[in-house]
């Protein structure tokens, strides 16, 4: 049974969202060191735009998110 067949009562936008987030395809956005609050101006906006542009469904941070210095 395919994942899209598990929820037969879904329709419209809910069905589209369900299929989008539950398919087997991995579109991963990899984000390097943010070091908030000392991040570069516009870096987080760039990450958000990239996430939307490539229809990512997973995010992986490979560095420091917060700088406690």
C-alpha positions as CSV (number, residue, x, y, z in Angstrom):
1,X,0.0,0.0,0.0
2,X,1.4,3.4,-1.0
3,X,1.5,6.2,1.6
4,X,-0.9,8.3,-0.5
5,X,-3.5,5.5,-0.2
6,X,-3.5,5.5,3.6
7,X,-5.6,8.6,3.9
8,X,-8.3,8.2,1.2
9,X,-10.7,10.8,2.7
10,X,-8.3,13.7,2.2
11,X,-8.9,16.0,-0.7
12,X,-7.7,19.3,-2.0
13,X,-4.9,21.2,-0.2
14,X,-4.9,18.7,2.7
15,X,-4.3,15.9,0.3
16,X,-1.5,17.8,-1.4
17,X,0.1,18.7,1.9
18,X,-0.1,15.1,3.1
19,X,1.5,13.7,-0.1
20,X,4.1,16.4,-0.1
21,X,5.3,15.7,3.5
22,X,4.9,12.0,3.4
23,X,6.5,11.0,0.1
24,X,9.8,9.1,0.1
25,X,11.7,11.8,-1.7
26,X,14.3,13.7,0.4
27,X,15.0,17.3,-0.4
28,X,17.3,18.4,2.3
29,X,18.4,21.9,3.1
30,X,21.8,21.9,4.8
31,X,22.5,24.9,6.9
32,X,26.0,25.7,8.2
33,X,27.0,27.7,11.3
34,X,24.4,30.4,12.1
35,X,26.0,31.6,15.4
36,X,23.0,33.6,16.3
37,X,22.7,36.4,17.3
38,X,26.0,37.2,15.4
39,X,24.7,35.8,12.1
40,X,25.2,37.6,8.8
41,X,22.4,40.0,7.8
42,X,20.0,38.2,5.5
43,X,21.4,34.7,6.0
44,X,18.3,33.3,7.6
45,X,16.1,34.9,4.9
46,X,18.4,33.3,2.3
47,X,17.9,29.9,4.0
48,X,14.1,30.4,4.0
49,X,14.0,31.4,0.3
50,X,16.2,28.4,-0.6
51,X,13.9,26.1,1.4
52,X,10.9,27.3,-0.6
53,X,12.6,27.5,-4.0
54,X,13.7,23.9,-3.9
55,X,10.6,22.5,-2.0
56,X,12.8,21.1,0.7
57,X,11.1,18.8,3.2
58,X,13.9,18.4,5.7
59,X,16.4,20.7,7.3
60,X,19.8,19.7,8.8
61,X,22.0,22.1,10.8
62,X,25.7,21.0,10.5
63,X,27.1,23.6,12.8
64,X,26.5,25.9,15.7
65,X,23.1,27.5,15.8
66,X,23.7,29.7,18.9
67,X,26.8,31.5,19.9
68,X,27.0,31.7,23.7
69,X,30.2,33.7,23.7
